[in-house]
Amino acid sequence: MNVATKPPALRRTIRCGALTHALFVSLFAYQGASPRAAEAQAATRPDPRPEAIAAQRRTAITDATSKVSPAVVTVQTEAVQTVTTYDFFFGAQSREQTSAGLGSGFIIRADGVILTNAHVIAGARKINVAMRDGQTYSATLLGSDELNDLAVLQIKAKNLPVATLGTSRNLLIGEWAIAIGNPFGFVLGNTEPTVTAGVISGTGRNLTARTEGGALYVDMIQTDASINQGNSGGPLVNSLGEVIGVNSAIYSPTGSSVGLGFAIPIDRAKRVAEDLIAHGKARQPWIGVRITEPGSDPNERLVLNRGAVVSQVTPDSPAATAGIRKGDMLIRSRDRAVKNSYDWEAEQLELRVGDVVVLTLRRGGREQQVRVTVADRPEVTAQRVSVLKDLELVDVTAAIRTERSIRNAGGALIVSVNGRVAEDLGIQNGDVIVQVMNTAIKDARQAKQVLEAYSGKGRIRMFLERRGQVFSTDFAIQ
């Protein structure tokens, strides 16, 4: 009798791959081999225990991965969208539709604080975090900053593994870069992170167009380590097992990785995370200058690659106080050379409110230095007016009007709006209320008085300015 005709029980044991020593010996005896020969052959097989893995197989990549991957998590979101369909007989019909999203994140504090991308959790009604072993926690959003595309979550857990945060200031072109995350997690159905490796392809990379969510991707780390959908929010790691960036974007004509991945530098991410944990929002540094945007003319781009030309200075701003003028060319800020407007955008993201910054200007062919004190944006320090617990407004001052290019002479700027109200009315932060019914709005207090006067009196029509265009919305206050 040969092996092909062995008893069914023995065949099942071979398929399961869990032979005991006794069965292993009996199998060889069944085939005509001696137990001694079977034991000798078994002794030559490699030891499957992890500690017996050959040292030659361990590399900087495997060591770095083993340090960081226990702290990498899967971020699962649930968002509700209102979908409107049109029926010939019944007209417009609205219904809610639930959609699931997935990204990555990593633990930065042992008490369950997690860093991820803002776009991963954007619009989420429910956020869950899955650990490497599959255990799932409900997560609370501590804060989100769309401009930097970063968000901080917290789960109720203790003594969690923490990713070691390194620095992004001294990266070497060509050094190892390891991207860890959960690409295509719904397809794979696993919570264990995936690892891809490559090198640092470039630093200080500027993506010249803002995303739909408003994120500004400047001074980014570029890597050819594969970053795909679901990797967003995961760590980019160096060969020492230190996080050097937050994976955020890919450039691809197909939507899949083609070797152009980008990560937010960890030094910037740490600064933003500290603000989000402490205040629930990131303070946006401001000095009050607007820089000429590069045009489509290649010659113009070449000229602007020698500095950032000031096209506007906001009245009563830190820049105005420091003596900066329209037409000045910014060529250096602190230790950063400013070659164009993107470099200046990147520098602003690194500044902190309260910093005193030395700027080098070129004016009339001569260089000079000025000291500028970084401030909060003017709407942050302005007095807020609450309207029916759903809106917060501030007056449109000269500084705010100039900074935001608002056309209307007066108005009330929306600086905070309840999510439900924003969706129902089609309004958002940054919109300016310019008229309610037939009343032109001069300031925030007047907007409050007029809106509350119409409460409970039927339909209200409100006119708003957004990016220079005026639109209206109709609603009722119950």
C-alpha positions as MATLAB code, in Angstrom:
seq = 'MNVATKPPALRRTIRCGALTHALFVSLFAYQGASPRAAEAQAATRPDPRPEAIAAQRRTAITDATSKVSPAVVTVQTEAVQTVTTYDFFFGAQSREQTSAGLGSGFIIRADGVILTNAHVIAGARKINVAMRDGQTYSATLLGSDELNDLAVLQIKAKNLPVATLGTSRNLLIGEWAIAIGNPFGFVLGNTEPTVTAGVISGTGRNLTARTEGGALYVDMIQTDASINQGNSGGPLVNSLGEVIGVNSAIYSPTGSSVGLGFAIPIDRAKRVAEDLIAHGKARQPWIGVRITEPGSDPNERLVLNRGAVVSQVTPDSPAATAGIRKGDMLIRSRDRAVKNSYDWEAEQLELRVGDVVVLTLRRGGREQQVRVTVADRPEVTAQRVSVLKDLELVDVTAAIRTERSIRNAGGALIVSVNGRVAEDLGIQNGDVIVQVMNTAIKDARQAKQVLEAYSGKGRIRMFLERRGQVFSTDFAIQ';
ca = [
       0.000    0.000    0.000;
       1.384    3.478   -0.842;
       0.742    6.889    0.692;
      -2.061    7.651   -1.771;
      -4.168    4.876   -0.184;
      -3.476    5.716    3.453;
      -6.411    5.818    5.928;
      -8.717    8.908    5.840;
      -7.804   10.030    9.355;
      -4.142   10.218    8.408;
      -4.919   12.236    5.245;
      -6.854   14.792    7.302;
      -3.910   15.194    9.662;
      -1.572   15.940    6.739;
      -3.966   18.572    5.309;
      -4.189   20.337    8.648;
      -0.422   20.480    8.880;
      -0.396   19.626   12.599;
       1.383   16.300   12.803;
       2.429   15.187   16.260;
       5.805   13.514   16.709;
       4.129   10.112   17.115;
       2.100   10.425   13.924;
       5.175   11.765   12.099;
       7.115    8.653   13.055;
       4.214    6.290   12.293;
       3.795    7.833    8.837;
       7.384    7.031    7.908;
       6.998    3.562    9.409;
       3.880    3.126    7.279;
       5.964    3.991    4.185;
       8.678    1.553    5.096;
      11.058    3.989    6.805;
      12.431    3.328   10.280;
      11.530    5.529   13.268;
      15.244    6.282   13.742;
      15.492    7.578   10.159;
      12.346    9.675   10.650;
      13.782   11.230   13.801;
      17.040   12.010   12.004;
      15.176   13.719    9.171;
      13.052   15.693   11.622;
      16.208   16.920   13.338;
      17.411   18.507   10.082;
      14.203   20.570    9.593;
      14.431   24.323   10.493;
      13.193   25.286   13.941;
       9.921   27.262   13.438;
      10.266   29.192   16.690;
      10.750   32.979   16.232;
      13.916   33.048   18.314;
      15.508   30.511   15.982;
      15.110   32.688   12.843;
      18.481   33.216   11.198;
      20.080   36.543   12.062;
      20.743   37.170    8.365;
      16.981   37.494    7.758;
      16.648   40.330   10.245;
      17.159   43.746    8.704;
      16.687   47.368    9.679;
      13.252   47.160    8.054;
      12.099   44.131   10.058;
      13.426   45.632   13.303;
      11.773   49.007   12.654;
       8.493   47.343   11.732;
       8.443   45.249   14.903;
       8.911   48.418   16.985;
       6.146   50.493   15.412;
       3.474   48.130   14.079;
       2.005   47.267   17.534;
       1.010   50.953   17.818;
      -0.638   51.135   14.362;
      -4.446   50.980   14.318;
      -7.282   50.811   11.829;
      -9.698   53.755   11.898;
     -13.222   52.784   10.839;
     -15.817   55.506   10.253;
     -19.524   55.719    9.578;
     -20.954   58.792    7.881;
     -24.549   59.678    7.050;
     -25.324   61.572    3.871;
     -28.641   62.979    2.706;
     -29.411   61.730   -0.801;
     -32.095   63.495   -2.846;
     -33.864   61.693   -5.671;
     -36.532   63.050   -8.001;
     -39.745   61.263   -8.863;
     -42.118   62.323  -11.660;
     -45.205   61.985   -9.423;
     -43.885   62.768   -5.947;
     -41.147   65.291   -6.699;
     -37.956   65.477   -4.647;
     -37.530   62.722   -2.073;
     -34.734   62.816    0.514;
     -33.328   59.881    2.436;
     -30.324   59.210    4.605;
     -27.584   56.946    3.316;
     -24.891   55.462    5.532;
     -21.391   55.033    4.139;
     -18.373   53.389    5.704;
     -14.814   54.687    5.534;
     -11.469   53.314    6.556;
      -7.997   54.673    7.239;
      -5.060   54.217    9.549;
      -3.635   55.883   12.620;
      -1.022   55.362   15.314;
      -0.967   55.642   19.094;
       1.039   58.591   20.437;
       0.097   58.268   24.128;
      -0.351   55.144   26.222;
      -3.756   56.353   27.465;
      -5.277   55.929   24.000;
      -4.481   59.145   22.122;
      -4.215   58.451   18.384;
      -2.989   60.596   15.481;
      -4.541   60.268   12.029;
      -5.577   62.378    9.011;
      -8.457   64.848    9.159;
      -9.809   63.547    5.860;
     -10.036   60.030    7.322;
     -12.665   61.115    9.866;
     -14.269   63.998    7.926;
     -18.060   63.893    8.225;
     -18.003   60.820   10.454;
     -20.935   60.286   12.805;
     -19.282   57.283   14.399;
     -15.570   56.406   14.725;
     -14.178   53.036   15.804;
     -10.562   52.040   16.236;
      -9.426   48.447   15.702;
      -6.208   47.287   17.329;
      -3.733   44.888   15.799;
      -5.323   41.918   17.586;
      -8.796   42.822   16.327;
     -10.086   44.403   19.543;
     -12.286   47.396   18.698;
     -12.913   50.579   20.673;
     -15.288   53.488   20.191;
     -13.250   56.650   19.592;
     -13.835   60.275   20.552;
     -12.612   63.088   18.309;
     -10.421   65.442   20.364;
      -9.830   67.831   17.500;
      -9.321   68.146   13.760;
      -7.421   70.592   11.560;
      -8.354   70.447    7.885;
      -5.631   72.851    6.780;
      -2.880   70.520    8.023;
      -5.014   67.393    7.394;
      -4.491   66.077   10.925;
      -6.852   64.809   13.604;
      -6.489   63.413   17.118;
      -8.721   60.662   18.529;
      -8.911   59.030   21.945;
     -10.100   55.609   23.045;
     -10.740   54.402   26.598;
      -7.746   52.156   27.132;
      -4.522   52.159   29.143;
      -0.954   50.916   28.849;
      -1.111   50.790   25.065;
       1.984   50.444   22.869;
       3.203   53.868   21.717;
       4.969   54.761   18.492;
       8.286   56.543   18.999;
       8.182   59.965   17.320;
      11.406   61.034   15.654;
      12.183   64.220   13.744;
      11.699   65.231   10.120;
      14.313   67.996   10.108;
      17.376   65.964    9.122;
      16.050   63.418    6.625;
      18.469   61.998    4.081;
      17.493   61.543    0.447;
      17.778   57.813   -0.226;
      17.448   56.578    3.356;
      14.957   53.821    4.131;
      11.303   54.788    4.495;
       8.684   52.335    5.736;
       4.946   52.970    5.317;
       2.711   51.099    7.741;
      -1.066   51.084    7.540;
      -4.169   49.261    6.344;
      -4.539   49.710    2.586;
      -7.797   48.335    1.142;
      -8.723   47.110    4.619;
     -12.319   46.225    3.702;
     -11.045   43.980    0.916;
      -8.392   42.260    2.999;
     -10.570   41.891    6.083;
      -7.562   42.054    8.402;
      -6.643   44.411   11.222;
      -2.924   43.609   11.150;
      -1.037   46.472    9.464;
       0.579   46.127    6.071;
       4.196   47.153    5.559;
       5.730   48.611    2.396;
       9.290   49.855    2.099;
      11.146   52.303   -0.092;
      13.329   55.346    0.321;
      12.961   59.047    1.002;
      12.644   60.370   -2.549;
      12.565   64.052   -1.650;
      11.855   66.570    1.084;
      10.182   69.965    1.019;
       7.785   68.842   -1.725;
       4.868   71.145   -2.503;
       1.618   69.881   -4.009;
       0.469   72.941   -5.898;
      -3.300   72.438   -5.629;
      -5.390   72.262   -2.474;
      -7.556   69.202   -2.019;
     -11.345   69.202   -1.916;
     -11.204   69.242    1.879;
      -9.001   72.332    1.936;
      -5.773   70.676    3.099;
      -2.557   72.435    2.133;
       0.135   69.902    1.264;
       3.393   71.855    1.319;
       6.878   70.975    2.579;
       5.934   67.299    2.376;
       8.101   64.192    2.563;
       8.080   62.254   -0.707;
       8.626   58.500   -0.717;
       8.386   55.622   -3.175;
       7.153   53.262   -0.445;
       3.723   52.195   -1.683;
       0.893   54.244   -0.149;
      -2.612   53.211   -1.163;
      -6.180   53.888   -0.116;
      -6.509   53.091    3.577;
      -2.872   53.952    4.338;
      -3.892   57.528    5.111;
      -3.089   58.457    8.688;
      -0.552   55.685    9.179;
       3.079   56.336   10.091;
       6.057   56.750    7.792;
       8.980   55.269    9.687;
      12.773   55.430    9.395;
      15.177   52.518    9.824;
      15.479   53.205   13.566;
      11.770   52.591   14.097;
      10.979   56.297   14.593;
       7.945   57.956   13.030;
       9.085   60.686   10.652;
       5.791   61.482    8.932;
       2.061   60.876    8.630;
       1.095   59.207    5.344;
      -1.432   61.471    3.683;
      -1.505   61.536   -0.101;
      -0.455   59.862   -3.299;
      -0.057   61.276   -6.763;
      -1.464   58.835   -9.270;
      -3.431   58.971  -12.515;
      -4.998   55.610  -11.612;
      -5.782   56.118   -7.912;
      -3.267   53.459   -6.909;
       0.345   53.822   -5.901;
       2.800   54.606   -8.681;
       5.715   55.428   -6.393;
       4.750   59.004   -5.543;
       3.607   59.070   -1.929;
       3.620   62.042    0.433;
       3.703   62.313    4.214;
       3.216   65.253    6.584;
       6.513   65.919    8.439;
       6.250   64.642   12.005;
       7.621   67.867   13.531;
       4.634   69.758   12.128;
       2.267   66.940   13.101;
       3.504   67.035   16.711;
       2.899   70.789   16.951;
      -0.634   70.480   15.563;
      -1.413   67.451   17.746;
      -0.378   69.369   20.864;
      -2.810   72.170   19.954;
      -5.635   69.743   19.195;
      -5.168   67.891   22.482;
      -4.962   71.093   24.538;
      -7.554   73.266   22.760;
      -9.567   71.036   20.403;
      -8.320   73.080   17.458;
      -5.030   74.224   15.969;
      -4.082   77.874   16.285;
      -3.431   79.291   12.830;
      -0.337   81.554   12.834;
      -0.830   84.851   10.997;
       1.283   87.883   10.144;
      -1.001   89.550    7.582;
       0.642   89.360    4.166;
      -0.641   87.965    0.910;
       1.846   86.571   -1.576;
       1.575   86.761   -5.362;
       0.410   83.391   -6.714;
       2.510   81.853   -9.506;
       0.928   82.269  -12.936;
       0.913   79.973  -15.942;
       3.808   81.789  -17.642;
       7.015   79.739  -17.163;
       9.063   82.964  -17.092;
       6.892   84.305  -14.281;
       7.408   81.075  -12.333;
      11.157   81.422  -12.801;
      11.127   84.961  -11.402;
       8.993   83.882   -8.440;
      11.447   81.077   -7.720;
      13.799   83.750   -6.343;
      11.440   84.821   -3.554;
       7.854   85.428   -2.512;
       6.486   88.795   -3.630;
       4.147   90.573   -1.202;
       0.972   91.580   -3.058;
      -0.979   92.849   -0.048;
      -0.424   93.828    3.587;
      -3.401   93.664    5.961;
      -4.001   96.883    7.942;
      -3.100   96.731   11.648;
      -1.469   93.322   11.140;
       1.902   92.192   12.549;
       3.394   92.642    9.069;
       2.127   96.225    8.843;
       3.507   96.974   12.316;
       6.901   95.550   11.277;
       7.020   97.839    8.214;
       6.528   95.255    5.460;
       5.206   96.834    2.258;
       3.463   95.748   -0.898;
       6.117   94.800   -3.480;
       8.645   93.558   -0.924;
      10.152   90.164   -1.715;
      10.470   87.689    1.167;
      13.628   85.661    0.645;
      14.225   84.105    4.092;
      12.326   83.325    7.279;
      14.416   82.146   10.235;
      16.703   79.477    8.730;
      14.423   78.675    5.767;
      15.116   80.053    2.296;
      11.877   81.315    0.726;
      12.070   80.749   -3.025;
       8.375   81.007   -3.871;
       4.868   81.265   -2.407;
       4.785   77.549   -1.568;
       7.862   77.888    0.629;
       6.157   80.746    2.448;
       2.979   78.676    2.952;
       5.138   75.867    4.358;
       6.938   78.256    6.701;
       3.668   79.638    8.061;
       2.529   76.108    8.970;
       5.659   75.732   11.103;
       5.232   78.987   13.040;
       3.611   79.256   16.458;
       1.465   82.093   17.728;
       3.672   84.341   19.875;
       6.902   83.550   18.002;
       9.107   86.522   17.080;
      10.374   85.767   13.583;
      13.213   87.425   11.694;
      12.263   87.894    8.035;
      14.735   88.895    5.340;
      13.282   91.134    2.615;
      14.571   92.454   -0.663;
      13.362   95.985   -1.394;
      14.711   98.148   -4.205;
      17.636   95.789   -4.793;
      18.744   95.860   -1.161;
      18.214   93.297    1.581;
      16.964   94.155    5.039;
      15.649   92.287    8.074;
      12.475   92.876   10.087;
      11.181   91.257   13.253;
       7.557   90.120   13.191;
       5.495   88.815   16.121;
       3.228   85.986   14.966;
      -0.419   86.468   15.988;
      -3.729   84.612   15.837;
      -5.919   85.252   12.826;
      -8.074   88.372   13.425;
     -11.356   86.428   13.657;
      -9.911   84.330   16.501;
      -9.353   87.318   18.783;
     -12.541   89.148   17.741;
     -15.510   89.163   20.133;
     -17.969   86.413   19.226;
     -21.736   86.739   19.145;
     -23.836   83.574   19.641;
     -27.094   83.197   17.703;
     -29.671   80.651   18.914;
     -26.876   78.340   20.128;
     -26.200   77.248   16.528;
     -24.081   80.068   15.106;
     -21.132   82.122   16.273;
     -20.480   85.383   14.416;
     -17.873   88.154   14.471;
     -17.842   91.617   12.908;
     -16.198   91.975    9.513;
     -13.353   94.333   10.433;
     -10.988   95.978    7.973;
      -8.361   93.324    8.748;
     -10.807   90.454    8.207;
     -12.136   92.029    5.015;
      -8.656   92.418    3.556;
      -7.440   89.013    4.720;
     -10.433   87.158    3.289;
     -11.012   89.380    0.220;
     -14.591   90.121    1.298;
     -16.403   92.459   -1.084;
     -19.290   93.565    1.130;
     -18.710   96.704    3.188;
     -20.263   95.241    6.356;
     -21.585   91.874    7.422;
     -21.169   89.163   10.028;
     -18.565   86.429    9.519;
     -19.593   82.878   10.494;
     -16.783   81.411   12.602;
     -18.679   78.433   14.026;
     -21.825   76.629   12.916;
     -23.608   73.531   14.191;
     -23.081   70.606   11.778;
     -26.790   69.905   11.354;
     -27.559   73.570   10.691;
     -24.673   73.825    8.224;
     -26.025   70.875    6.257;
     -29.665   72.008    6.346;
     -28.927   75.599    5.321;
     -25.942   74.959    3.043;
     -23.716   77.350    4.974;
     -20.197   76.958    6.374;
     -17.490   78.647    8.401;
     -16.112   81.631    6.489;
     -19.439   82.636    4.932;
     -20.478   86.258    5.530;
     -24.110   87.126    6.327;
     -24.786   90.287    4.312;
     -28.597   90.509    4.388;
     -31.583   88.930    6.208;
     -34.914   89.428    4.451;
     -34.834   93.160    3.490;
     -32.337   94.212    6.148;
     -28.691   94.806    5.210;
     -26.412   93.469    7.946;
     -23.725   95.790    9.307;
     -22.239   93.652   12.068;
     -22.626   90.490   14.161;
     -24.941   92.013   16.793;
     -27.372   93.227   14.170;
     -27.401   89.787   12.538;
     -28.272   88.264   15.912;
     -31.090   90.748   16.548;
     -32.669   90.316   13.116;
     -32.495   86.505   13.097;
     -33.957   86.233   16.586;
     -36.707   88.730   15.682;
     -37.842   86.428   12.850;
     -37.801   83.332   15.062;
     -41.122   81.479   14.854;
     -42.482   83.763   12.109;
     -42.238   81.539    9.062;
     -39.724   81.370    6.241;
     -36.597   83.528    6.369;
     -34.391   84.348    3.411;
     -30.737   85.017    4.223;
     -28.096   86.271    1.782;
     -24.425   85.329    2.224;
     -21.111   86.018    0.512;
     -18.696   83.163   -0.168;
     -15.468   83.646   -2.129;
     -16.783   86.857   -3.655;
     -20.133   85.388   -4.769;
     -23.513   86.068   -3.106;
     -26.083   83.301   -2.624;
     -29.262   82.888   -0.573;
     -30.772   80.225    1.624;
     -34.353   79.863    2.923;
     -35.199   78.393    6.323;
     -37.444   78.739    9.341;
     -36.555   79.129   13.014;
     -38.947   77.199   15.242;
];
